Amino acid sequence: MIEHLKVEKGTIIRTVVLIFVIINQFLTLIGKNPIPYSSEEFEQIAAFIADFVMTIIVWWKNNSFTQAALHGDKRKDEIKSWSKSDK
């Protein structure tokens, strides 16, 4: 039996961005400027967005602030130590 799998949202987003970049490069190649900004401005904006997104991701990644999250981390560490001792 064939299992139906869903395409991840990230895959769709990356594909759309790739298509946008390819179209933009082609239009630039033929002398059209589809984005009303200079290359330097666009690079600065893209770099800012990438930095902002990565900062949020790195900060969010398992930074436990609430008591429930801290207890959950402690429980997770206990379970990991049990599985290591079973080997």
PyMOL commands that set and color helices and strands:
alter all, ss='L'
color gray80, all
select helices_A, chain A and resi 9-29+39-60+67-85
alter helices_A, ss='H'
color red, helices_A
deselect
rebuild
show_as cartoon
